[in-house]
Amino acid sequence: MRPDNKQPLARRQNGADPYVWLEQREAPEVTTYLNAENAYTDAWLEPHKALEQSLFEEIRGRI
């Protein structure tokens, strides 16, 4: 099979995209949803700030 004829690895059964509504960037519900997702991510990553800084310093020291 030629590389340009490969089938995608994953397909939706019904073709519906449950996240298509996120393409409406100016819609208030999109902004609300994204702010909630960002807050969740920030809260989840908060306990790892010291490790993040430590790894950053180590990587920067190797450049």
N, CA, C and O atoms as a Maestro MAE file, in Angstrom:
{
 s_m_m2io_version
 :::
 2.0.0
}

f_m_ct {
 s_m_title
 :::
 protein
 m_atom[252] {
  # First column is atom index #
  i_m_mmod_type
  r_m_x_coord
  r_m_y_coord
  r_m_z_coord
  i_m_residue_number
  s_m_chain_name
  s_m_pdb_residue_name
  s_m_pdb_atom_name
  i_m_atomic_number
  :::
  1 25 0.848 -1.178 0.000 1 A "MET " " N  " 7
  2 3 0.000 0.000 0.000 1 A "MET " " CA " 6
  3 2 0.893 1.240 0.000 1 A "MET " " C  " 6
  4 15 1.834 1.334 0.788 1 A "MET " " O  " 8
  5 25 0.598 2.171 -0.869 2 A "ARG " " N  " 7
  6 3 1.366 3.413 -0.920 2 A "ARG " " CA " 6
  7 2 1.105 4.233 0.332 2 A "ARG " " C  " 6
  8 15 0.005 4.186 0.881 2 A "ARG " " O  " 8
  9 25 2.113 4.995 0.797 3 A "PRO " " N  " 7
  10 3 1.940 5.790 2.029 3 A "PRO " " CA " 6
  11 2 0.754 6.748 1.982 3 A "PRO " " C  " 6
  12 15 0.112 6.975 3.008 3 A "PRO " " O  " 8
  13 25 0.448 7.315 0.816 4 A "ASP " " N  " 7
  14 3 -0.655 8.274 0.745 4 A "ASP " " CA " 6
  15 2 -2.029 7.597 0.710 4 A "ASP " " C  " 6
  16 15 -3.053 8.280 0.702 4 A "ASP " " O  " 8
  17 25 -2.058 6.269 0.689 5 A "ASN " " N  " 7
  18 3 -3.327 5.539 0.690 5 A "ASN " " CA " 6
  19 2 -3.621 4.874 2.024 5 A "ASN " " C  " 6
  20 15 -4.567 4.092 2.122 5 A "ASN " " O  " 8
  21 25 -2.842 5.163 3.043 6 A "LYS " " N  " 7
  22 3 -3.058 4.528 4.343 6 A "LYS " " CA " 6
  23 2 -4.370 5.008 4.955 6 A "LYS " " C  " 6
  24 15 -4.747 6.172 4.823 6 A "LYS " " O  " 8
  25 25 -5.046 4.099 5.616 7 A "GLN " " N  " 7
  26 3 -6.284 4.424 6.311 7 A "GLN " " CA " 6
  27 2 -5.956 5.026 7.672 7 A "GLN " " C  " 6
  28 15 -4.954 4.648 8.280 7 A "GLN " " O  " 8
  29 25 -6.767 5.948 8.164 8 A "PRO " " N  " 7
  30 3 -6.541 6.486 9.509 8 A "PRO " " CA " 6
  31 2 -6.642 5.382 10.560 8 A "PRO " " C  " 6
  32 15 -7.355 4.395 10.374 8 A "PRO " " O  " 8
  33 25 -5.921 5.562 11.660 9 A "LEU " " N  " 7
  34 3 -5.920 4.560 12.718 9 A "LEU " " CA " 6
  35 2 -7.228 4.535 13.497 9 A "LEU " " C  " 6
  36 15 -7.631 3.484 13.995 9 A "LEU " " O  " 8
  37 25 -7.884 5.663 13.605 10 A "ALA " " N  " 7
  38 3 -9.122 5.730 14.386 10 A "ALA " " CA " 6
  39 2 -10.205 6.409 13.548 10 A "ALA " " C  " 6
  40 15 -9.937 7.352 12.802 10 A "ALA " " O  " 8
  41 25 -11.401 5.922 13.684 11 A "ARG " " N  " 7
  42 3 -12.547 6.513 12.984 11 A "ARG " " CA " 6
  43 2 -13.719 6.615 13.951 11 A "ARG " " C  " 6
  44 15 -13.873 5.789 14.851 11 A "ARG " " O  " 8
  45 25 -14.533 7.629 13.754 12 A "ARG " " N  " 7
  46 3 -15.771 7.725 14.518 12 A "ARG " " CA " 6
  47 2 -16.808 6.847 13.831 12 A "ARG " " C  " 6
  48 15 -16.899 6.831 12.603 12 A "ARG " " O  " 8
  49 25 -17.575 6.131 14.606 13 A "GLN " " N  " 7
  50 3 -18.584 5.243 14.029 13 A "GLN " " CA " 6
  51 2 -19.678 6.031 13.301 13 A "GLN " " C  " 6
  52 15 -20.097 5.652 12.207 13 A "GLN " " O  " 8
  53 25 -20.130 7.109 13.903 14 A "ASN " " N  " 7
  54 3 -21.232 7.857 13.301 14 A "ASN " " CA " 6
  55 2 -20.780 9.153 12.641 14 A "ASN " " C  " 6
  56 15 -21.594 9.847 12.032 14 A "ASN " " O  " 8
  57 25 -19.512 9.490 12.749 15 A "GLY " " N  " 7
  58 3 -18.990 10.687 12.122 15 A "GLY " " CA " 6
  59 2 -19.278 11.971 12.875 15 A "GLY " " C  " 6
  60 15 -18.837 13.037 12.446 15 A "GLY " " O  " 8
  61 25 -19.994 11.909 13.969 16 A "ALA " " N  " 7
  62 3 -20.323 13.116 14.730 16 A "ALA " " CA " 6
  63 2 -19.121 13.571 15.547 16 A "ALA " " C  " 6
  64 15 -18.401 12.754 16.122 16 A "ALA " " O  " 8
  65 25 -18.916 14.866 15.593 17 A "ASP " " N  " 7
  66 3 -17.829 15.438 16.377 17 A "ASP " " CA " 6
  67 2 -18.436 16.146 17.587 17 A "ASP " " C  " 6
  68 15 -19.045 17.205 17.437 17 A "ASP " " O  " 8
  69 25 -18.279 15.578 18.783 18 A "PRO " " N  " 7
  70 3 -18.907 16.184 19.954 18 A "PRO " " CA " 6
  71 2 -18.268 17.507 20.372 18 A "PRO " " C  " 6
  72 15 -18.802 18.195 21.241 18 A "PRO " " O  " 8
  73 25 -17.150 17.870 19.777 19 A "TYR " " N  " 7
  74 3 -16.463 19.102 20.156 19 A "TYR " " CA " 6
  75 2 -16.542 20.183 19.084 19 A "TYR " " C  " 6
  76 15 -15.849 21.195 19.185 19 A "TYR " " O  " 8
  77 25 -17.358 19.993 18.075 20 A "VAL " " N  " 7
  78 3 -17.454 20.972 17.001 20 A "VAL " " CA " 6
  79 2 -17.931 22.332 17.525 20 A "VAL " " C  " 6
  80 15 -17.604 23.363 16.939 20 A "VAL " " O  " 8
  81 25 -18.678 22.345 18.589 21 A "TRP " " N  " 7
  82 3 -19.179 23.602 19.158 21 A "TRP " " CA " 6
  83 2 -18.050 24.485 19.673 21 A "TRP " " C  " 6
  84 15 -18.234 25.692 19.830 21 A "TRP " " O  " 8
  85 25 -16.876 23.896 19.940 22 A "LEU " " N  " 7
  86 3 -15.741 24.683 20.427 22 A "LEU " " CA " 6
  87 2 -15.122 25.553 19.335 22 A "LEU " " C  " 6
  88 15 -14.296 26.417 19.629 22 A "LEU " " O  " 8
  89 25 -15.507 25.336 18.095 23 A "GLU " " N  " 7
  90 3 -14.997 26.155 17.002 23 A "GLU " " CA " 6
  91 2 -15.584 27.562 17.026 23 A "GLU " " C  " 6
  92 15 -15.053 28.458 16.369 23 A "GLU " " O  " 8
  93 25 -16.651 27.770 17.758 24 A "GLN " " N  " 7
  94 3 -17.277 29.091 17.875 24 A "GLN " " CA " 6
  95 2 -16.570 29.858 18.988 24 A "GLN " " C  " 6
  96 15 -17.067 29.945 20.110 24 A "GLN " " O  " 8
  97 25 -15.416 30.408 18.666 25 A "ARG " " N  " 7
  98 3 -14.530 31.012 19.661 25 A "ARG " " CA " 6
  99 2 -15.166 32.140 20.471 25 A "ARG " " C  " 6
  100 15 -14.831 32.328 21.641 25 A "ARG " " O  " 8
  101 25 -16.059 32.872 19.870 26 A "GLU " " N  " 7
  102 3 -16.648 34.029 20.549 26 A "GLU " " CA " 6
  103 2 -17.870 33.676 21.392 26 A "GLU " " C  " 6
  104 15 -18.390 34.534 22.104 26 A "GLU " " O  " 8
  105 25 -18.331 32.450 21.326 27 A "ALA " " N  " 7
  106 3 -19.526 32.052 22.077 27 A "ALA " " CA " 6
  107 2 -19.219 32.020 23.573 27 A "ALA " " C  " 6
  108 15 -18.186 31.483 23.973 27 A "ALA " " O  " 8
  109 25 -20.091 32.583 24.405 28 A "PRO " " N  " 7
  110 3 -19.850 32.624 25.847 28 A "PRO " " CA " 6
  111 2 -19.679 31.240 26.470 28 A "PRO " " C  " 6
  112 15 -18.886 31.079 27.397 28 A "PRO " " O  " 8
  113 25 -20.411 30.238 25.977 29 A "GLU " " N  " 7
  114 3 -20.286 28.903 26.560 29 A "GLU " " CA " 6
  115 2 -18.919 28.279 26.262 29 A "GLU " " C  " 6
  116 15 -18.425 27.466 27.043 29 A "GLU " " O  " 8
  117 25 -18.311 28.658 25.138 30 A "VAL " " N  " 7
  118 3 -16.963 28.167 24.826 30 A "VAL " " CA " 6
  119 2 -15.962 28.786 25.790 30 A "VAL " " C  " 6
  120 15 -15.105 28.087 26.331 30 A "VAL " " O  " 8
  121 25 -16.063 30.085 26.006 31 A "THR " " N  " 7
  122 3 -15.168 30.768 26.940 31 A "THR " " CA " 6
  123 2 -15.318 30.204 28.346 31 A "THR " " C  " 6
  124 15 -14.323 29.972 29.032 31 A "THR " " O  " 8
  125 25 -16.545 29.984 28.774 32 A "THR " " N  " 7
  126 3 -16.801 29.418 30.099 32 A "THR " " CA " 6
  127 2 -16.186 28.031 30.222 32 A "THR " " C  " 6
  128 15 -15.538 27.717 31.220 32 A "THR " " O  " 8
  129 25 -16.391 27.210 29.210 33 A "TYR " " N  " 7
  130 3 -15.846 25.850 29.219 33 A "TYR " " CA " 6
  131 2 -14.317 25.873 29.270 33 A "TYR " " C  " 6
  132 15 -13.714 25.146 30.060 33 A "TYR " " O  " 8
  133 25 -13.695 26.694 28.440 34 A "LEU " " N  " 7
  134 3 -12.233 26.752 28.405 34 A "LEU " " CA " 6
  135 2 -11.657 27.304 29.704 34 A "LEU " " C  " 6
  136 15 -10.614 26.835 30.160 34 A "LEU " " O  " 8
  137 25 -12.309 28.279 30.300 35 A "ASN " " N  " 7
  138 3 -11.853 28.789 31.598 35 A "ASN " " CA " 6
  139 2 -11.934 27.705 32.669 35 A "ASN " " C  " 6
  140 15 -11.040 27.592 33.508 35 A "ASN " " O  " 8
  141 25 -12.999 26.913 32.644 36 A "ALA " " N  " 7
  142 3 -13.138 25.815 33.607 36 A "ALA " " CA " 6
  143 2 -12.064 24.758 33.380 36 A "ALA " " C  " 6
  144 15 -11.495 24.242 34.342 36 A "ALA " " O  " 8
  145 25 -11.778 24.428 32.127 37 A "GLU " " N  " 7
  146 3 -10.726 23.454 31.819 37 A "GLU " " CA " 6
  147 2 -9.359 23.973 32.262 37 A "GLU " " C  " 6
  148 15 -8.555 23.215 32.806 37 A "GLU " " O  " 8
  149 25 -9.093 25.248 32.035 38 A "ASN " " N  " 7
  150 3 -7.819 25.837 32.457 38 A "ASN " " CA " 6
  151 2 -7.688 25.838 33.975 38 A "ASN " " C  " 6
  152 15 -6.609 25.564 34.501 38 A "ASN " " O  " 8
  153 25 -8.760 26.139 34.677 39 A "ALA " " N  " 7
  154 3 -8.728 26.125 36.141 39 A "ALA " " CA " 6
  155 2 -8.479 24.713 36.658 39 A "ALA " " C  " 6
  156 15 -7.719 24.525 37.607 39 A "ALA " " O  " 8
  157 25 -9.110 23.730 36.044 40 A "TYR " " N  " 7
  158 3 -8.901 22.334 36.437 40 A "TYR " " CA " 6
  159 2 -7.441 21.933 36.229 40 A "TYR " " C  " 6
  160 15 -6.831 21.319 37.104 40 A "TYR " " O  " 8
  161 25 -6.888 22.281 35.077 41 A "THR " " N  " 7
  162 3 -5.492 21.949 34.777 41 A "THR " " CA " 6
  163 2 -4.548 22.636 35.749 41 A "THR " " C  " 6
  164 15 -3.616 22.008 36.251 41 A "THR " " O  " 8
  165 25 -4.774 23.916 36.021 42 A "ASP " " N  " 7
  166 3 -3.930 24.647 36.973 42 A "ASP " " CA " 6
  167 2 -3.976 24.005 38.352 42 A "ASP " " C  " 6
  168 15 -2.945 23.865 39.009 42 A "ASP " " O  " 8
  169 25 -5.163 23.616 38.792 43 A "ALA " " N  " 7
  170 3 -5.299 22.986 40.110 43 A "ALA " " CA " 6
  171 2 -4.597 21.635 40.149 43 A "ALA " " C  " 6
  172 15 -3.998 21.278 41.163 43 A "ALA " " O  " 8
  173 25 -4.665 20.890 39.069 44 A "TRP " " N  " 7
  174 3 -4.030 19.574 39.024 44 A "TRP " " CA " 6
  175 2 -2.510 19.698 38.995 44 A "TRP " " C  " 6
  176 15 -1.812 18.876 39.588 44 A "TRP " " O  " 8
  177 25 -1.993 20.711 38.315 45 A "LEU " " N  " 7
  178 3 -0.544 20.879 38.184 45 A "LEU " " CA " 6
  179 2 0.093 21.606 39.368 45 A "LEU " " C  " 6
  180 15 1.306 21.518 39.556 45 A "LEU " " O  " 8
  181 25 -0.685 22.307 40.154 46 A "GLU " " N  " 7
  182 3 -0.159 23.113 41.258 46 A "GLU " " CA " 6
  183 2 0.770 22.338 42.190 46 A "GLU " " C  " 6
  184 15 1.828 22.865 42.533 46 A "GLU " " O  " 8
  185 25 0.441 21.127 42.616 47 A "PRO " " N  " 7
  186 3 1.338 20.403 43.525 47 A "PRO " " CA " 6
  187 2 2.687 20.043 42.898 47 A "PRO " " C  " 6
  188 15 3.613 19.645 43.605 47 A "PRO " " O  " 8
  189 25 2.800 20.180 41.594 48 A "HIS " " N  " 7
  190 3 4.020 19.783 40.896 48 A "HIS " " CA " 6
  191 2 4.899 20.973 40.516 48 A "HIS " " C  " 6
  192 15 5.865 20.805 39.771 48 A "HIS " " O  " 8
  193 25 4.586 22.165 41.010 49 A "LYS " " N  " 7
  194 3 5.337 23.368 40.645 49 A "LYS " " CA " 6
  195 2 6.807 23.275 41.025 49 A "LYS " " C  " 6
  196 15 7.670 23.692 40.252 49 A "LYS " " O  " 8
  197 25 7.106 22.741 42.192 50 A "ALA " " N  " 7
  198 3 8.501 22.641 42.623 50 A "ALA " " CA " 6
  199 2 9.276 21.696 41.707 50 A "ALA " " C  " 6
  200 15 10.411 21.990 41.331 50 A "ALA " " O  " 8
  201 25 8.679 20.582 41.351 51 A "LEU " " N  " 7
  202 3 9.324 19.643 40.434 51 A "LEU " " CA " 6
  203 2 9.512 20.278 39.064 51 A "LEU " " C  " 6
  204 15 10.561 20.115 38.439 51 A "LEU " " O  " 8
  205 25 8.512 20.991 38.601 52 A "GLU " " N  " 7
  206 3 8.603 21.671 37.312 52 A "GLU " " CA " 6
  207 2 9.776 22.646 37.302 52 A "GLU " " C  " 6
  208 15 10.555 22.675 36.349 52 A "GLU " " O  " 8
  209 25 9.902 23.433 38.350 53 A "GLN " " N  " 7
  210 3 10.994 24.404 38.433 53 A "GLN " " CA " 6
  211 2 12.340 23.696 38.507 53 A "GLN " " C  " 6
  212 15 13.301 24.125 37.867 53 A "GLN " " O  " 8
  213 25 12.420 22.624 39.275 54 A "SER " " N  " 7
  214 3 13.656 21.862 39.400 54 A "SER " " CA " 6
  215 2 14.088 21.284 38.054 54 A "SER " " C  " 6
  216 15 15.259 21.367 37.686 54 A "SER " " O  " 8
  217 25 13.149 20.704 37.331 55 A "LEU " " N  " 7
  218 3 13.466 20.156 36.014 55 A "LEU " " CA " 6
  219 2 13.869 21.249 35.034 55 A "LEU " " C  " 6
  220 15 14.784 21.061 34.232 55 A "LEU " " O  " 8
  221 25 13.195 22.379 35.096 56 A "PHE " " N  " 7
  222 3 13.535 23.502 34.230 56 A "PHE " " CA " 6
  223 2 14.962 23.962 34.483 56 A "PHE " " C  " 6
  224 15 15.725 24.178 33.541 56 A "PHE " " O  " 8
  225 25 15.323 24.112 35.752 57 A "GLU " " N  " 7
  226 3 16.679 24.548 36.091 57 A "GLU " " CA " 6
  227 2 17.714 23.524 35.632 57 A "GLU " " C  " 6
  228 15 18.778 23.897 35.136 57 A "GLU " " O  " 8
  229 25 17.413 22.249 35.793 58 A "GLU " " N  " 7
  230 3 18.352 21.208 35.362 58 A "GLU " " CA " 6
  231 2 18.544 21.232 33.849 58 A "GLU " " C  " 6
  232 15 19.670 21.146 33.361 58 A "GLU " " O  " 8
  233 25 17.457 21.349 33.119 59 A "ILE " " N  " 7
  234 3 17.554 21.388 31.657 59 A "ILE " " CA " 6
  235 2 18.290 22.638 31.210 59 A "ILE " " C  " 6
  236 15 19.142 22.576 30.324 59 A "ILE " " O  " 8
  237 25 17.970 23.766 31.811 60 A "ARG " " N  " 7
  238 3 18.641 25.015 31.444 60 A "ARG " " CA " 6
  239 2 20.133 24.931 31.728 60 A "ARG " " C  " 6
  240 15 20.938 25.494 30.987 60 A "ARG " " O  " 8
  241 25 20.506 24.233 32.796 61 A "GLY " " N  " 7
  242 3 21.914 24.078 33.131 61 A "GLY " " CA " 6
  243 2 22.679 23.198 32.164 61 A "GLY " " C  " 6
  244 15 23.910 23.231 32.140 61 A "GLY " " O  " 8
  245 25 21.981 22.419 31.375 62 A "ARG " " N  " 7
  246 3 22.638 21.527 30.415 62 A "ARG " " CA " 6
  247 2 22.736 22.126 29.019 62 A "ARG " " C  " 6
  248 15 23.332 21.527 28.124 62 A "ARG " " O  " 8
  249 25 22.162 23.284 28.836 63 A "ILE " " N  " 7
  250 3 22.189 23.911 27.501 63 A "ILE " " CA " 6
  251 2 23.458 24.717 27.332 63 A "ILE " " C  " 6
  252 15 23.670 25.321 26.281 63 A "ILE " " O  " 8
  :::
 }
 m_bond[251] {
  # First column is bond index #
  i_m_from
  i_m_to
  i_m_order
  :::
  1 1 2 1
  2 2 3 1
  3 3 4 2
  4 3 5 1
  5 5 6 1
  6 6 7 1
  7 7 8 2
  8 7 9 1
  9 9 10 1
  10 10 11 1
  11 11 12 2
  12 11 13 1
  13 13 14 1
  14 14 15 1
  15 15 16 2
  16 15 17 1
  17 17 18 1
  18 18 19 1
  19 19 20 2
  20 19 21 1
  21 21 22 1
  22 22 23 1
  23 23 24 2
  24 23 25 1
  25 25 26 1
  26 26 27 1
  27 27 28 2
  28 27 29 1
  29 29 30 1
  30 30 31 1
  31 31 32 2
  32 31 33 1
  33 33 34 1
  34 34 35 1
  35 35 36 2
  36 35 37 1
  37 37 38 1
  38 38 39 1
  39 39 40 2
  40 39 41 1
  41 41 42 1
  42 42 43 1
  43 43 44 2
  44 43 45 1
  45 45 46 1
  46 46 47 1
  47 47 48 2
  48 47 49 1
  49 49 50 1
  50 50 51 1
  51 51 52 2
  52 51 53 1
  53 53 54 1
  54 54 55 1
  55 55 56 2
  56 55 57 1
  57 57 58 1
  58 58 59 1
  59 59 60 2
  60 59 61 1
  61 61 62 1
  62 62 63 1
  63 63 64 2
  64 63 65 1
  65 65 66 1
  66 66 67 1
  67 67 68 2
  68 67 69 1
  69 69 70 1
  70 70 71 1
  71 71 72 2
  72 71 73 1
  73 73 74 1
  74 74 75 1
  75 75 76 2
  76 75 77 1
  77 77 78 1
  78 78 79 1
  79 79 80 2
  80 79 81 1
  81 81 82 1
  82 82 83 1
  83 83 84 2
  84 83 85 1
  85 85 86 1
  86 86 87 1
  87 87 88 2
  88 87 89 1
  89 89 90 1
  90 90 91 1
  91 91 92 2
  92 91 93 1
  93 93 94 1
  94 94 95 1
  95 95 96 2
  96 95 97 1
  97 97 98 1
  98 98 99 1
  99 99 100 2
  100 99 101 1
  101 101 102 1
  102 102 103 1
  103 103 104 2
  104 103 105 1
  105 105 106 1
  106 106 107 1
  107 107 108 2
  108 107 109 1
  109 109 110 1
  110 110 111 1
  111 111 112 2
  112 111 113 1
  113 113 114 1
  114 114 115 1
  115 115 116 2
  116 115 117 1
  117 117 118 1
  118 118 119 1
  119 119 120 2
  120 119 121 1
  121 121 122 1
  122 122 123 1
  123 123 124 2
  124 123 125 1
  125 125 126 1
  126 126 127 1
  127 127 128 2
  128 127 129 1
  129 129 130 1
  130 130 131 1
  131 131 132 2
  132 131 133 1
  133 133 134 1
  134 134 135 1
  135 135 136 2
  136 135 137 1
  137 137 138 1
  138 138 139 1
  139 139 140 2
  140 139 141 1
  141 141 142 1
  142 142 143 1
  143 143 144 2
  144 143 145 1
  145 145 146 1
  146 146 147 1
  147 147 148 2
  148 147 149 1
  149 149 150 1
  150 150 151 1
  151 151 152 2
  152 151 153 1
  153 153 154 1
  154 154 155 1
  155 155 156 2
  156 155 157 1
  157 157 158 1
  158 158 159 1
  159 159 160 2
  160 159 161 1
  161 161 162 1
  162 162 163 1
  163 163 164 2
  164 163 165 1
  165 165 166 1
  166 166 167 1
  167 167 168 2
  168 167 169 1
  169 169 170 1
  170 170 171 1
  171 171 172 2
  172 171 173 1
  173 173 174 1
  174 174 175 1
  175 175 176 2
  176 175 177 1
  177 177 178 1
  178 178 179 1
  179 179 180 2
  180 179 181 1
  181 181 182 1
  182 182 183 1
  183 183 184 2
  184 183 185 1
  185 185 186 1
  186 186 187 1
  187 187 188 2
  188 187 189 1
  189 189 190 1
  190 190 191 1
  191 191 192 2
  192 191 193 1
  193 193 194 1
  194 194 195 1
  195 195 196 2
  196 195 197 1
  197 197 198 1
  198 198 199 1
  199 199 200 2
  200 199 201 1
  201 201 202 1
  202 202 203 1
  203 203 204 2
  204 203 205 1
  205 205 206 1
  206 206 207 1
  207 207 208 2
  208 207 209 1
  209 209 210 1
  210 210 211 1
  211 211 212 2
  212 211 213 1
  213 213 214 1
  214 214 215 1
  215 215 216 2
  216 215 217 1
  217 217 218 1
  218 218 219 1
  219 219 220 2
  220 219 221 1
  221 221 222 1
  222 222 223 1
  223 223 224 2
  224 223 225 1
  225 225 226 1
  226 226 227 1
  227 227 228 2
  228 227 229 1
  229 229 230 1
  230 230 231 1
  231 231 232 2
  232 231 233 1
  233 233 234 1
  234 234 235 1
  235 235 236 2
  236 235 237 1
  237 237 238 1
  238 238 239 1
  239 239 240 2
  240 239 241 1
  241 241 242 1
  242 242 243 1
  243 243 244 2
  244 243 245 1
  245 245 246 1
  246 246 247 1
  247 247 248 2
  248 247 249 1
  249 249 250 1
  250 250 251 1
  251 251 252 2
  :::
 }
}
